[in-house]
Amino acid sequence: MTRRAGPGRDRAIAGRLSRWFRAHARDLPWREVGAGGRRDAYRALVSEFMLQQTQVSRVTPIYERFIRRFPTVERLARARESSVLAAWSGLGYYRRARHLHNAAKKVVRDFGGEVPSDPEALRSLPGVGRYTAGAVASLVFGRAEPIVDGNVARVLARLDGAGDDRTAAWDRAETLVRIAARTPGAGAASFNEGLMELGATVCTPRAPRCGVCPLAGVCAGREAFGSQRGAAPRTGVVRRGKPVLHVDALLVRDARGRLLVERRGDGGLWAGLWQPPTLERPGRAPAARSVRDWAGGPVVRAGAFEHVLSHRRVRFRVWRGELAPAESRGVFKTRGQIGRLALSSAHRRILLEMS
């Protein structure tokens, strides 16, 4: 095969990648095909929301739990937000769960309970942008719509020996998926998913496995980056350390052994989720005396850990106390009740593992 640009090379890319994907695709629950030979559009929508900025290994068990609880778009649309957030617990980025919930309501209200196939109609759903609309339209309905995430952009940049230009990646992906849709043995869905699969499992950021890549024979990057084995050239961007938020969490039990929990406000970090009473401060951690003053009595250190988010580090100190802080509006709940609440993974760790 040749590395020279042109329709012949593009058809070869489309065909080879589609055949490779059908032979090597990972067995993932949202890829199940129904009796009609097509994926379920609602389940595809759920998986695409969950996979935004989250690894497959983390999504899979939560996706399966979520679908058991909300097997249809109607069930999700009728659910209370608190139930949706609880089922989402552990994935983070809880705004996605709220968007998905509102999208389900719109599908039921405006589309008769059927997830639309048209990309523009899909983009009218809350939280659905070009990528998610293209993914559902292509992977479920076979539409020749491009899909570009970080994996796809990297594959395309290496394949053509180009720079990291996301606009150019969208244009290139659109050209290729249209060719794939017209190429025998290819197809828009298998090509798009093949690009994502290749970037996730073969053409990885730091250690691409060029020896098993189905596109090695036409990859300009493999030759251009030679000693780096297809790795993208350095951009010179300096990564700065993430800001730190210090959080003191207080474990308080009543006479019946129940733990005090409170619901966070509707804005900011972990909006609307449940937690033990907390004292939060950016910059430096407060002195132990300040924690005692806030807690309204003596406290005993129960542990500490760091929780890393995409945009900051959160350093937790966990304390046991005897009194509820004066400003707390919490309620006491049993361990079983707490387990059913919408909790961040950090607060779940505190309440269910460190208490």
N, C-alpha and C positions, 0 to 999 in steps of 0.2 A: 504493500500500500504506500501511497505517496503522502508527503507532508504539504504538498503544494495546494494552496487554497483553491476552491472551486466547487461546483455542484457535485462532481463525482466524489470528491473527498467527503463532502457533507453527507451524501447518501450512504457512503461506507461507514461513517461515524454513526449515523442513525441506525443502520441495520446491525452493526456489530454490538453496539451498546444495548439495543433492545433484546437481542438474542442472549447476550451475557446476563442481563437482568433476569430474564425468565429462567435461566439455569441456576443463578446464584442468589436470588432474592432471599433475604432473611424471612423466617416465618414469624410474622407479627400479627397480632390479633385484629388490627384494623384493616389488614389486607385480605381478610376473608371475603370470598365471593359468594353471593346468594344464589338461590335457585334460578334466577333469571340471568345468571352469568355476569352480574354486575355487583360492585360493592354497594353497601348501604350508605347513602349520601349523608344521613344524620350521623352515623358513626364516623364517617370520614371527616365531617365538620368538627366533631368532638376531638378527634385525634389531632387535627391540624391546630386547633386552639392549644391543646396540651403540649404539642411539640415545639411551639414557639419558644426559643431560647432555653430549651430543656432537653436533656439527653434521652435517647430511646429507652435505655435501661431503667431510668427513673420513671418514665411515663408509663411503661407497660403495666405494672401492677395496679397503679392508680386508675388508668384507663379501664381496666377490667372491672375494678370495684365500682367505678362511676357508671358503667354501662349496666351492671347488675342492678344498680339502684334506679337508674333512669334509662330503661331500655328503648324508649321511643322519644321523639321530639315532643310529643304531647305530654308525656310524663314529666319531662324536664320543664316545659313551659308552665305546668301547674304547680311546680314545687315552690316551697318557700326559699328565699335567698339563703337563709341560715343552713338549710339542708344541702343546698348546692355547694356552699363554701365548705361544709363539713366533708362532703364527698371529695372535694378538691384538695383537702388538707394534705400537705406534704409536697405539693408541686411549687408553691410560691407563686409570685406574680398574680395575686388574687383578682386583680382587675380583669384578667382574662376570663375567670369564672363568671364574673358579673356580666361581661360582654356576651359570653356564650349563653347564659341564661336569658338575656334580653334578645339575643338572636333567635333563640328557640321560640320565644313569645311572638316575635315578628313573623317567623315562618308559619306558625299556627294561625296567626291573625290575618296575615296578608297573602299567604301563599297556600292556604288550605292544608297546612301540615306537610307539604312536600318541599324539601330543600330545592331551590331553583337550580337549573343547569346553566342559565345565562350568566356570564361573568359580571355584567353590570348589575343584574338583580342580586347576585351574591354580595357584591360590594355595598349594596344598600343595607346589609345586615350589620348591626353593631359589632365593632371590633374586627370586621373583615376588610382587609386591604387587598392590594393587587396579588400578593403572594398566595394568601389563603383562598381567594376567589379562583385563581388559576389552578391551584392544587385540586380543589373539589371539582371544578369544571373539567379538568383534564383526567384526573385519576378515576373519577366515577363515571363521567359522561363522555369521555374520549374526545373532548374538545381540544383543538390545537392551540392551547394557551401556554405561554412560557411560565416557568417557575424558577425563581432565582433566590437562593439563600446563600449563606456563606460557603457551604460545600460546593454548590453549583458554580458560583463565581470563581472559586479557586480552580476547579476542574477546567472551566472554559479559558481562564487566563493562561493556565499551563498548556492546554491543548494548542492554543494559537500563538503562544509565546508573547502574550500581551500583558499589559500592566493591570493593576487592580482598579478597574473602573467599573463601578456597579451599573452605570447607565449603559455602557458598552456591553456589559454582560447580559442585560435584559434584551438588547437589540440582537445580540448573537443567539441567545436562547430562543427568541421568537423565530429567527430564520431557521434554526435547526429543527424546532418542533414542527414547523409547517412542512419541512422536507420529510421528517419522520412520519407525519400523518399520510404522506403520499407514497412512502417507500414500502414495497411488499416485504413482509416479515418484520416490519418495525411497528409504528403506531405511536401516537402522541403520549398515551399513558405510560407504556413500557419505556419509552425513551426518557420522559421526564423523571420517572422514578429511578431509571437506571443512572441518570446523572447524579441524583441525590445519593443513591446507594454507593456509587463509585467514590464520591467524595467522602462518604462516611466510613467506608471499609477498606478502600484501596489507595485512593489519591488523597491521603491524609495530610494535615499541615506539616508535620515534622518528619515523618518517616514513610513516604509514599512507596508502595510495593509495585514498582514499575514492571517487575518481571512477570506479574500475573495480570497486568492491566490489558483489557481487550483493545484499548486504543493506543497502546505503546508504539505501534508502527506508524501512527500518524501524529504523534504528539511532538510539537515543536519544543515544548518545555523540557522534555526529557533530554534533548540534545543541547538546548541552550543553557540549562542550569547544571549540566554534566555532573560535576563533583558534588553538587548538592542533591543529586538524585531527584531532580524535579521540584525541589523545594522552591517556594516563591522567594525572590530576592528581598533583602531587608529594605524596609522603607525609611528607616532612620527615625521612626516615631518613638519618642521616649514615653514609656508607661509610668505614670505616677502612682504612688501608693494611694490606696483607697482611704477616704476619711473614716475615722473610728467613732462609733457611738458606744458609750458605756451605759450598761443597763444593770440595775440592781433589782432582782426579783425576790419577792417575799412569799414564803410558804407559811400560811396560817391555817390551823385546823380548829374546828369547833369541838364541843364535847362529844359529838357523835363521830368524830374522825373525818368529817367532810372538809374539803379544801376551799378556800376563798378564791373566787375567780371574778373577773370583771371584763366587760366588753369594751374594746377600744372604740374610739370615735370613728366617724365615717370618712375621715380624710387622712392622708399621710400613710406612713409605713404600717403594714398589716391592718389596714382599715377594716373595721367591723369584726375583727377576729377576737377570740377570747384569750385571756392571759391571767397569771397571778398579778397582784398589785405590783407595779413597777415604778422605779425612779430612773429616768433617762437623762443623760447629759452628754453632749458632744465634748470632744477634747479630753480633759483629764478626768479620771474616775473620782467621785466624791470620797472624802475620808469616811472611815467607819463610823465616826461620831455623827456625821451628817446622816448616815443611813439609820442609825439608832434614833436620832431626832425625828426623822421622817416616819419610822415605823412606830413611834410612840412607846418604845420600851426596848428591853434587851433583845439582841439577835445573835444567832449562832451561824457561822459560815457553814454552808452545806456543799459548796463546790463552785467551780468556775469553768467556763469554756468559751471558745470563740466561734461565732457563726458568721460565715462569709456570704454576703449577698453580691449581686452583680455590681452594685455601685457603692458599697461600703462594707466595713467590718463591724460586727456587733460583738462587744466583749461583755459577757454575762457574768455576774456574780450572783450566786443564789444563797439566800439566807432563810433560816427558820426563825419565826417570831411567835409571840403569844397574842398580840393585839393587831387588829386591823388598823391601817393608817387612817388618820382622821378624815382625809378627803376621799377615801375609797367608797365607791358605790357598788361594791361587789356583792355576790351572793355565794352561799356555801353549797357545794355540789359533791356528790359521791364520785368515786373513781369511774364508775360505769357511765354516769351522766357526763363527766368531763370527756370521756373517750368519744362521745357522740357530738361534741361541740366542734365548731370550726376553729381549728388551732393552727398556728404556724408550726413548722417542724421543730423550731427552737423551743417554743412554749410547750409543745407536746412532750419534748424531752424533759423539761423542768417538772411539769405536773405529773407525768406518768412514770418517769424513770428516776427522778432525783428526789421525789417527795417521800 
